[in-house]
Amino acid sequence: MVRTLYGSRLRSQASFRASFLADLLGQVLIVGTEFLELWVILTQVETLGGMTLPQVAVVYGLGALAFGIGDLFFGEIDGLSAQIRSGRLETLLIRPVPLLLQISSLDLSLRRLGRILVGLAMYATALGLAGFSPTPATLLLAALAPLAGALLFGALFTMAGALQFWLVDGREFANAFTYGGNYVATTPGAVFALPMRAFFTFVIPATLIAYAPALALLDLPGPALIPTWAGWLGLPAALLAWALALTLWRGGVRRYTGAGG
């Protein structure tokens, strides 16, 4: 079921090659421009949040990779309010396919692969430049961190979508935590004030997506609230986040009584 649903979306977009390549290039340019902001800052100071440019690039590359994967598979869920207002949600509810799977695959956009490819290239290159010393444990963490981060972003997108069963138009409110979480995830956590660092570690665990794993991979000391060993907490945090996300989602679906169409 999953392969058929996602496969049909991917094949339909791949058939328009010129459009696909243009969208892919656009995403590559967006990610590159975002990183240039950090590069400009680091041309004026030696470190950012206690990290050098290659170390910051590890955080940014890992965060961009995790967000790209999460956005590819779950990014459409936070647009649920449009489906509710249009009445299209009713047609999805009567189909013999899980609603969450249908919503997440409505606009599976291949252009998002641009962010994934750039993030992967930056992540791998920056690890080498930053002095990464591979061991069995750190290699395992290096492989698991992007997947755990993608799961965390997926849970955030799902929670953002579930809230729209209660909010009239909650997409912009939800974006503050999904796309805002992406901004925090791709920035060294030490630059944030302690209250904000606590919020984005224990409430919205964005610092556990890329910054904390980067500390563990590069064996760097962490700031207050984010010790080095917190780099291993991404997957447990993702599982907890998904438990909450699915609870909210089921509650929202049960609450939904139709758009009145």
CORSUL-V186243 format. One record per pair of residues at least 12 apart in sequence whose ideal C-beta (glycine too) atoms are under 10 Angstrom apart, sorted by the first residue. I is the first residue (numbers start at 0). J is the second residue. Records with the same first field share a line. If there is no record, write none. Layout:
I = J, J
This chain:
0 = 95, 96, 97, 100
1 = 96, 97, 100, 104
3 = 96
4 = 96, 100, 101, 103, 104, 105, 107
5 = 71, 72, 100, 103, 104, 107
6 = 104, 107
7 = 104, 107
8 = 104, 105, 106, 107, 108, 109
9 = 104, 107, 108, 109
11 = 107, 109
12 = 106, 107, 108, 109, 110
13 = 109
15 = 109
18 = 109, 110
19 = 108, 109, 110, 112
20 = 109, 110, 113
21 = 110
22 = 108, 109, 110, 111, 112, 113
23 = 109, 110, 111, 112, 113, 114, 116
24 = 110, 113
25 = 110, 113
26 = 67, 108, 109, 110, 111, 112, 113, 114, 115, 116, 117
27 = 110, 112, 113, 114, 116, 117, 120
28 = 113, 117
29 = 63, 110, 113, 114, 117
30 = 59, 60, 63, 64, 66, 67, 113, 114, 115, 116, 117, 118, 120, 121, 185
31 = 113, 117, 121
33 = 59, 63, 114, 117, 181, 182, 185
34 = 55, 56, 59, 60, 63, 117, 118, 121, 185
36 = 59, 186
37 = 50, 52, 55, 56, 58, 59, 185, 186, 187
38 = 52, 55, 56, 59
40 = 52, 55, 190
41 = 53, 55, 56
46 = 187, 189
47 = 186, 187, 189, 190
48 = 186, 187, 188, 189, 190, 191, 210, 222
49 = 187, 189, 190, 214, 219, 220, 221, 222
50 = 129, 187, 188, 189, 190, 210, 213, 214, 217, 219
51 = 128, 129, 130, 217
52 = 125, 128, 129
53 = 124, 125, 126, 127, 128, 129, 130, 131, 217
54 = 125, 126, 128, 129, 130, 131, 187, 213, 214, 216, 217, 219
55 = 125, 129, 185, 186, 187, 190, 210, 213
56 = 121, 122, 124, 125, 126, 128, 129, 213
57 = 121, 122, 123, 124, 125, 126, 127, 128, 129, 131, 141, 187, 209, 210, 212, 213, 214, 216, 217, 219
58 = 121, 122, 125, 129, 184, 185, 186, 187, 188, 206, 208, 209, 210, 211, 212, 213, 214, 216, 217
59 = 117, 118, 121, 122, 125, 184, 185, 186, 187, 209, 210, 213
60 = 117, 118, 119, 120, 121, 122, 123, 124, 125, 126, 145, 185, 209, 213
61 = 118, 119, 121, 122, 123, 125, 126, 141, 144, 145, 148, 184, 185, 208, 209, 210, 212, 213, 216
62 = 118, 121, 122, 144, 145, 148, 152, 180, 181, 182, 183, 184, 185, 186, 205, 208, 209, 210, 212, 213
63 = 114, 115, 116, 117, 118, 119, 120, 121, 122, 145, 148, 181, 184, 185, 209
64 = 114, 115, 116, 117, 118, 119, 120, 121, 122, 123, 144, 145, 146, 148, 149, 185, 208, 209
65 = 115, 118, 122, 144, 145, 146, 147, 148, 149, 150, 151, 152, 153, 181, 184, 185, 208, 209, 212, 233
66 = 111, 114, 115, 118, 145, 148, 149, 151, 152, 155, 177, 178, 180, 181, 182, 184, 185, 205, 208, 209
67 = 111, 112, 113, 114, 115, 116, 117, 118, 119, 145, 148, 149, 152, 181
68 = 111, 112, 114, 115, 118, 119, 145, 146, 148, 149, 150, 152, 153
69 = 111, 115, 145, 146, 148, 149, 150, 151, 152, 153, 154, 155, 156, 177, 180, 181, 208
70 = 108, 111, 114, 115, 149, 152, 153, 156, 177, 178, 181
71 = 103, 107, 108, 109, 110, 111, 112, 114, 115, 149, 152, 153
72 = 103, 104, 107, 111, 149, 150, 152, 153, 156
73 = 99, 102, 103, 104, 149, 150, 152, 153, 154, 155, 156, 157, 159, 160, 177, 244
74 = 103, 106, 107, 108, 111, 152, 153, 156, 177, 178
75 = 101, 102, 103, 104, 105, 106, 107, 108, 156, 160
76 = 99, 102, 103, 105, 153, 155, 156, 157, 158, 159, 160, 161, 163, 173, 177, 244, 248
77 = 102, 155, 156, 157, 158, 159, 160, 161, 162, 163, 169, 170, 171, 172, 173, 174, 176, 177, 178
78 = 102, 105, 106, 156, 159, 160, 163, 170, 173
79 = 98, 99, 102, 105, 156, 157, 159, 160, 161, 162, 163, 164, 166, 169, 170, 173, 248, 251, 255
80 = 160, 162, 163, 164, 166, 167, 168, 169, 170, 171, 173
81 = 105, 163, 168, 170
82 = 98, 101, 102, 105, 160, 163, 258
83 = 163, 164, 167, 168, 255, 257, 258
84 = 163, 167, 168, 258, 260
85 = 258, 260
86 = 257, 258, 259, 260
87 = 105, 258, 260
88 = 101, 102, 164, 252, 255, 257, 258, 260
89 = 255, 257, 258, 259, 260
91 = 105
92 = 252, 255, 257
98 = 248, 249, 251, 252, 255
99 = 157, 160, 161, 244, 245, 248, 249, 252
102 = 156, 157, 160, 248
103 = 153, 156, 157, 160
114 = 181
115 = 145, 149
118 = 145, 185, 209
119 = 145
122 = 141, 144, 145, 209, 213, 216
123 = 141
125 = 213, 217
126 = 141, 213, 216, 217
129 = 213, 216, 217, 219
130 = 217, 218
131 = 213, 216, 217, 218
132 = 216, 217, 218
133 = 216
136 = 215, 216, 231
137 = 212, 215, 216, 217, 218, 230
138 = 216
139 = 231
140 = 212, 215, 216, 230, 231, 233, 234
141 = 212, 213, 215, 216
143 = 212, 231, 233, 234
144 = 207, 208, 209, 211, 212, 213, 215, 216, 230, 231, 233, 234
145 = 208, 209, 212, 233
146 = 233, 234, 237
147 = 207, 208, 212, 231, 232, 233, 234, 235, 236, 237, 238
148 = 184, 204, 205, 207, 208, 209, 212, 233, 234, 236, 237
149 = 208, 233, 237
150 = 208, 233, 234, 236, 237, 238, 240, 241
151 = 180, 184, 203, 204, 205, 207, 208, 233, 234, 236, 237, 238, 239, 240, 241
152 = 177, 178, 180, 181, 184, 205, 208, 237, 240
153 = 237, 240, 241, 244
154 = 204, 236, 237, 238, 239, 240, 241, 242, 243, 244, 245, 247
155 = 173, 176, 177, 178, 179, 180, 181, 203, 204, 205, 208, 240, 244
156 = 173, 176, 177, 180, 244
157 = 177, 240, 241, 243, 244, 245, 247, 248
158 = 173, 176, 177, 203, 240, 241, 243, 244, 245, 246, 247, 248, 251
159 = 172, 173, 174, 175, 176, 177, 178, 180, 244, 247
160 = 173, 177, 244, 247, 248, 251
161 = 173, 243, 244, 245, 246, 247, 248, 249, 250, 251, 252, 254
162 = 176, 247, 248, 251
163 = 251
164 = 247, 248, 250, 251, 252, 253, 254, 255
165 = 247, 250, 251, 254
175 = 203
176 = 199, 202, 203, 205
177 = 203, 205
179 = 199, 203, 205
180 = 199, 203, 204, 205, 206, 208
181 = 205, 208, 209
182 = 199, 205
183 = 195, 196, 198, 199, 200, 203, 204, 205, 206, 208, 209, 210
184 = 199, 203, 204, 205, 206, 207, 208, 209, 210, 211
185 = 205, 208, 209, 210
186 = 199, 205, 206, 209, 210
187 = 206, 209, 210, 213, 214, 219, 222, 225
188 = 200, 205, 206, 207, 209, 210, 211, 213, 214, 221, 222, 224, 225, 229
189 = 206, 210, 214, 219, 220, 221, 222, 223, 224, 225
190 = 210, 222
191 = 205, 206, 210, 222
193 = 222, 223, 224
196 = 210, 222, 223, 224, 225
197 = 223, 224, 225
199 = 224, 225
200 = 224, 225, 229, 232, 236
201 = 224, 236
203 = 240
204 = 229, 232, 233, 235, 236, 237, 239, 240
206 = 221, 222, 224, 225, 229, 232, 233
207 = 225, 229, 230, 231, 232, 233, 234, 235, 236, 237, 240
208 = 233, 236, 237
209 = 230, 233
210 = 222, 225, 229, 230
211 = 225, 226, 227, 228, 229, 230, 231, 232, 233, 236
212 = 229, 230, 231, 232, 233
213 = 230
214 = 226, 227, 228, 229, 230
215 = 227, 228, 229, 230, 231, 232, 233
216 = 230
217 = 230
218 = 230
